[in-house]
Amino acid sequence: MAQEASPGYAYGQLERALRTASSTEDAEVRGRARAKAGRWRAVLAGMADGTLAIGSRAPVADTPAWVTLEVAHGGFATGRYLAETPVRAEELAAVPVDAPGGTDRERVNLGYLTDAGLAALRAALATEAHRVELPEDAALPVVAWLLDHGHAEAALDLVAELRPLLHRLRLAPLPGAAPRASGALVRLATVGEVRETLRAAATKPAIAAMLETLRVWHPLYDRLVALWAETVDGELPRLTEDGVTGGWPCRTWPEGWGSRRAQWLADYATACARHKGSTSHRQPKGNFARLYRALTLCQFASVKLTGRDVGWIRRALANTITKHGEPGSERRAALRAVQAATAARPTHAELAAVLAGRLDAYPGDGGLPALDPVVEPADVVPPHLVAKVTRALEAPVEELVARGVITSGDVLAAVLPQITAQLMAANVEDERLAALYAQTYAAFRRRRGLLLLDLEHQVRFEELPWIRALEPFRARRPDVARAALQTLKQTVLLALGSFPQAILPNTLVRELGALAKQAGLPMPLLEELAADIFVGTFTEKWRTAAATTSRVLAGTLYARYYDLPDERQWAAPPRRLFRRTADDFATVCDARAGRRRRSVAGNGMVIEQSQILTTHNLAALAETLELRSRLGEAGPELAGQAFTWVVRRLAGQRYWNKHLIKNVAYAWRQAIFFLSFCGEEEQRAAVARLGELVTQAGLDERFGPAVRGLAAVLEGARFSADGTIPDTSGRRLLGWTTGPHWCR
C-alpha cells in the first residue's frame, strides 16, 4: 500500500511561522515569517484538496516531474512553479501585438519559435549572452540549436513535450552574460550576493545607543556639570566616607550664566529632536536628569528651587566629580578622550558599507579574484566581515576549506557543481552549447529535493526533456572521464580529511554519484534515510554495498567491532521480475536492531544497522577509488580527529540529547573505519589517546564504557548479543535506541 505524508508536520511549521510573525519586533524577520506561513498554507491547502501528493516525485497534479517546484522545508512542495514568473516588459516588446497565445507568457514563448525569435536565441548562444537561473531557461535555446543543426524531428518532439506548459513557464534564458567558470576554482556566493548582505548590515540598537551617548550626551552632560559648578561657593562637592563635602551650588551666579544656561537648553532640545536612540540622559534618578530638571527651574536664579532640589544638585555634582574628576580637569579630559576615540571608530555597519562599495568594482554575478584589495587594511576590518567577503572568493576548494569558508560536507556539495558542470559539459563538442549545458546543470543542482516515499528517487538531470534531447550529441571522451575520476577522488579525500567525523551528506552523495557516472565508475552510493518516513524496505544497492563492505573490511577492527557478516551472506538471490527491494538485507538489519515495534526511534535503529553494514559509502569509495593505501597513511590522524570531535562535543554539553548521541555514534563509526586501515600498534596508540582525552574531560563515568569496549575488541574480545563484553564494563556504542541510552 502506498505511503502517505501526514499534514501534521506542515501544521507544526505553519504554527511556528505564525508565532514568529506575531511575536518578533524585527520587520525583516516578520516579513520572512509571513512568507513562510504563506508557503505552508499553500502546502496544507493542496494536501486538503488533492492537488498535492506529498511524497511523490511528481507531487503537483497534472505536472511533469521535471518542472522545478517551490519546495518548503522538509521537502514539501507548495504547488508553485518557480519558472512561472511575470513577463518582463522587454520580453513583451519583442512580441508582435497580434501574436497568438492565451497568456503573455505563451505569446512570448511562441514568439521565440518564430524565425525572429529563433534568430535571437541563436545569437544569444553564439555570444553566450544568456543566464540560466532555472533549468527551464535552457529549453527553447536547445530547440533553436537542434533546428540550427538539422535535427528538426528532435526539435519538434521537444516542442510537443513543452507545449502544455508554454502558457505558464519561462523557457528562455535571461539576458546578460553568465560568469565564466574558472576551471577548478569555486566560490560559495557571488559578489552581488555578498554585496547585498553587506549593505543590509545594521548597527545593533544597543551599540547605536552607546555611540550616541558618547558622541552627543556625554559632551552635553559635561557642559551641564560645568554650568552648575560655576554656581558653587567654595570647593566643588565630593563624596567621602562621611558623605558629601565641599561647597554648595546656587550660592553664586557668575556674569553670563543665564545666557550660557539658555544656550545649553537650546542645544539639548536640538539633540533630543535629532537623537532618539539613547535613554541614558532620561533616567529619572540619574545625575543628568536631576541636573537638567533643576536647570529648567532656574530661569531667575534659584527662586523656584527648594532646599531639597539644591541638595540633589550638590549630590549629583559630588557623584560625577568624585567618579570622573572636575570639569576641565586632566582626569576628566583623559576619560573623554578615550571615549571620543571609541566613538570615532567606524561601526561594523559603516565598515560593511565601505566593503560593499569596494565590491561595486567587480561583476555582481562573478567571484572575487583576490581578497586584499577589498578587505585592506586587515587590522581595521573585523574578522566576521572578512569572512563575509571571503564567501565570494574564487579559489580552489582546498583553499576555501582551509580558510573556513567551506565548513561541512553540505557546503562542499553546494560549490562542487561549479566544477562538475564543466566536466559534464566537456562531453559536448559544440563550445557554445557546452556553455548552456554547464549553466543548466548548475541550475538543476540548485533545485531543492522533494520528500519522497515508496522508494521513489529524485528527478535526475537527464530526465529534463531538453537535456534528454541532447544525449545523442554528447561524446564519451576518455580525457573527460579521467578528469571526472580525479575530481571524484580529490573530493572524497577532501571531505574525509576535512570532516572525518561526519557521514557524507545526501547532497554530496548525489554530486559524487554524478562524478562517478561521468568517470564510468558505477558504485552503490547510498543516501541517508529519514527515520520518520522509513517503511522498512531497502533497494538492491544496499545489499550490493553491504557485500562490498564485508569484502573490504573482512577481519578488520571494524568487522570485529560491529560483527559484520561474511560476504557470502550477501549473494544476490535470483532476480524476480520488477523486483526493486532487497528483502534479505532488510531482514538482517531488522534482526540486528532488535526492533520490537515500529516507531521513529525503532526505524532509526534499523537505518543505523544499514549504515553499519554498508559503512554509509566509505567502503565502496575506498575500493572503487583505490584509496586503501591513502587511508592507511592518513587513518591515525583521521581517527584522532573524529575521536577528538566526539570528546569535545560530549564535554561541551551537560545534557546529552538523542541528536547529540546519534551524531557522536556516527563519528565513532567513522573513526573505527579509519583505524581499520592502520596497524595494530597505531590502533592501540589511538585508543590510548582517546582514553586520556575522555579522562581529562571528566567523562569516564558516562563514556568510559565505550572506550573500554573498543579497547577490549582491539585485544580480541567480542561483544555479546546485548552489546556488552562479559566480565568487563565495556559496551558497544550505537546512536539509536527505543529506551534510555546507557550513556545518558
Secondary structure, DSSP 8 states (H G I E B T S, - for coil): ------THHHHHHHHHHHHHHHH---HHHHHHHHHHHHHHHHHHHHHHHTSB-TBSSS-BTT--TTS-EEEETTTEEEEEETT-----HHHHHTS-TT---SSHHHHHHHHHTSHHHHHHHHHHHHHT-EE-SSGGGGHHHHHHHHHHTT-HHHHHHHHHHHGGGTTT---S-EES------TTEE-SS-HHHHHHHHHT----HHHHHHHHIIIIIHHHHHHHHHHHHTT-BSS--EEETTEEES-BSSS---TTHHHHHHHHHHHHHHHHHH--S--GGG-TTSHHHHHHHHHHT-SSTTTT--HHHHHHHHHHHHHHHHHH-STT-HHHHHHHHHHHHHHHS--HHHHHHHHHHHHTTS-TTS-BS-SHHHH-STTTS-HHHHHHHHTTB-EEHHHHHHTTS--SHHHHHHHTHHHHHHHHHTTBSSHHHHHHHHHHHHHHHTS----B-TT-----GGGSHHHHHHGGGB---HHHHHHHHHHHHHHHHHHHHH-TTS---HHHHHHHHHHHHHHT----------TTT--S--BHHHHHHHHHHHHHTTTSHHHHHHT---GGGG------TT--B-HHHHHHHHHHHT--S-SHHHHHHHHHHHHHHHGGGHHHHHHHTT-HHHHHHHHHHHHHHHHHHHHHHHHT-SS--HHHHHHHHHHHHHHHHHHTTS-HHHHHHHHHHHHHHHHHTT-HHHHHHHHHHHHHHHTT----TTSB-TTS--B---S--SS--TT-
